[in-house]
Amino acid sequence: MDIARPPLPPFSIASATEKVRLAEDGWNSRNPEKVAQAYTPDSQWRNRSEFINGREAIVGFLTLKWQRELEYKLIKELWAFADNRIAVRFAYEWHDDSGNWFRSYGNENWEFEADGLMRIRFACINDAPIQSQDRRFHWPLGRRPDDHAGLSDFGF
């Protein structure tokens, strides 16, 4: 049985902002099992050109993702919300196993059940190669510190 994941819809500006930050924190943990618990058991994703259905597939997808995208650091920002839906924009920095750095930019559309679990996630993402010295996300792996700049601060 799933436990409710507050904040719950319908969202306000404060609760939508909190939901986005909680999602960012979860993804920055790089723990696929933990992240998957925020989604319904039958959650449907489109991530780039991949279609992922259900928690087990989410765990598998994220496990492979974080094996390829090393030193992954993510910032999400609320873009819009209404009722049980939230739109976010995000950027994350990572490198491959050859030491090539990238900043990936994207947008996500989320839809939630009444218990706060995400039922639908559609993500569009573009990768831009960057030089190591052009990185902007400087914090120890894990949760982004509250005083670290956000996307708008960087002009992303």
C-alpha positions as semicolon CSV with decimal commas, in nm:
position;residue;x (nm);y (nm);z (nm)
1;M;0,000;0,000;0,000
2;D;0,131;0,341;-0,095
3;I;0,161;0,625;0,150
4;A;0,041;0,973;0,054
5;R;0,318;1,203;-0,072
6;P;0,235;1,559;0,035
7;P;0,195;1,821;-0,077
8;L;-0,129;1,702;-0,233
9;P;-0,331;1,846;-0,519
10;P;-0,494;2,081;-0,585
11;F;-0,172;2,282;-0,575
12;S;-0,110;2,638;-0,465
13;I;0,201;2,835;-0,560
14;A;0,359;2,733;-0,228
15;S;0,268;2,364;-0,250
16;A;0,366;2,336;-0,618
17;T;0,702;2,498;-0,541
18;E;0,754;2,257;-0,252
19;K;0,659;1,957;-0,471
20;V;0,917;2,063;-0,732
21;R;1,191;2,097;-0,469
22;L;1,106;1,757;-0,321
23;A;1,132;1,603;-0,668
24;E;1,468;1,773;-0,723
25;D;1,594;1,645;-0,389
26;G;1,484;1,292;-0,471
27;W;1,654;1,289;-0,811
28;N;1,972;1,440;-0,665
29;S;1,987;1,144;-0,426
30;R;2,049;0,927;-0,732
31;N;1,866;0,645;-0,553
32;P;1,636;0,479;-0,812
33;E;1,428;0,287;-0,556
34;K;1,366;0,599;-0,348
35;V;1,278;0,811;-0,652
36;A;1,039;0,547;-0,790
37;Q;0,830;0,561;-0,470
38;A;0,710;0,911;-0,569
39;Y;0,529;0,762;-0,871
40;T;0,215;0,549;-0,895
41;P;0,277;0,176;-0,946
42;D;0,146;0,214;-1,303
43;S;0,307;0,552;-1,371
44;Q;0,357;0,641;-1,738
45;W;0,664;0,830;-1,855
46;R;0,794;0,965;-2,177
47;N;1,160;1,055;-2,131
48;R;1,314;1,186;-2,452
49;S;1,216;0,912;-2,698
50;E;1,171;0,637;-2,436
51;F;0,838;0,522;-2,297
52;I;0,857;0,383;-1,944
53;N;0,567;0,223;-1,760
54;G;0,553;0,130;-1,392
55;R;0,786;0,153;-1,095
56;E;0,998;-0,148;-1,185
57;A;1,074;0,005;-1,526
58;I;1,143;0,343;-1,360
59;V;1,398;0,182;-1,127
60;G;1,568;0,013;-1,422
61;F;1,571;0,330;-1,629
62;L;1,713;0,545;-1,347
63;T;1,974;0,283;-1,255
64;L;2,111;0,290;-1,611
65;K;2,079;0,669;-1,632
66;W;2,295;0,730;-1,325
67;Q;2,549;0,470;-1,437
68;R;2,599;0,677;-1,756
69;E;2,543;1,030;-1,621
70;L;2,818;1,061;-1,360
71;E;2,829;1,333;-1,091
72;Y;2,469;1,419;-1,183
73;K;2,348;1,746;-1,027
74;L;2,000;1,876;-1,101
75;I;1,809;2,201;-1,050
76;K;1,433;2,215;-1,114
77;E;1,214;2,525;-1,120
78;L;0,838;2,559;-1,119
79;W;0,706;2,691;-1,450
80;A;0,326;2,659;-1,409
81;F;0,062;2,465;-1,218
82;A;-0,313;2,403;-1,205
83;D;-0,520;2,163;-0,999
84;N;-0,328;1,831;-1,011
85;R;-0,071;1,930;-1,276
86;I;0,270;2,092;-1,255
87;A;0,507;2,203;-1,533
88;V;0,875;2,243;-1,455
89;R;1,189;2,342;-1,635
90;F;1,522;2,201;-1,532
91;A;1,890;2,172;-1,604
92;Y;2,142;1,919;-1,485
93;E;2,515;1,877;-1,524
94;W;2,696;1,547;-1,560
95;H;2,988;1,380;-1,729
96;D;3,033;1,055;-1,915
97;D;3,291;0,787;-1,842
98;S;3,539;0,964;-2,073
99;G;3,521;1,286;-1,869
100;N;3,313;1,482;-2,122
101;W;3,083;1,728;-1,945
102;F;2,727;1,815;-2,046
103;R;2,448;2,040;-1,931
104;S;2,108;1,894;-2,010
105;Y;1,811;2,131;-2,034
106;G;1,448;2,034;-2,037
107;N;1,084;2,067;-1,947
108;E;0,855;1,823;-1,771
109;N;0,479;1,800;-1,742
110;W;0,352;1,614;-1,437
111;E;0,007;1,486;-1,339
112;F;-0,069;1,364;-0,986
113;E;-0,322;1,139;-0,816
114;A;-0,510;1,268;-0,510
115;D;-0,253;1,098;-0,282
116;G;0,029;1,309;-0,429
117;L;0,190;1,029;-0,630
118;M;0,285;1,123;-0,985
119;R;0,089;0,930;-1,245
120;I;0,223;1,088;-1,564
121;R;0,563;1,241;-1,646
122;F;0,650;1,374;-1,991
123;A;1,007;1,503;-2,030
124;C;1,173;1,676;-2,324
125;I;1,551;1,707;-2,283
126;N;1,843;1,848;-2,484
127;D;2,210;1,792;-2,405
128;A;2,473;2,060;-2,458
129;P;2,844;1,977;-2,430
130;I;3,026;2,209;-2,188
131;Q;3,382;2,247;-2,071
132;S;3,458;2,149;-1,713
133;Q;3,539;2,511;-1,629
134;D;3,192;2,617;-1,753
135;R;3,009;2,409;-1,494
136;R;2,777;2,608;-1,266
137;F;2,641;2,346;-1,028
138;H;2,899;2,331;-0,751
139;W;2,785;2,151;-0,439
140;P;2,870;1,811;-0,292
141;L;2,674;1,525;-0,449
142;G;2,327;1,503;-0,300
143;R;2,073;1,772;-0,211
144;R;2,135;2,120;-0,354
145;P;2,200;2,361;-0,065
146;D;1,921;2,610;-0,003
147;D;2,156;2,903;-0,065
148;H;2,282;2,772;-0,403
149;A;2,171;2,966;-0,711
150;G;1,869;2,841;-0,906
151;L;1,800;2,827;-1,280
152;S;1,674;3,184;-1,307
153;D;1,982;3,308;-1,120
154;F;2,197;3,154;-1,394
155;G;1,974;3,277;-1,675
156;F;1,912;2,918;-1,790
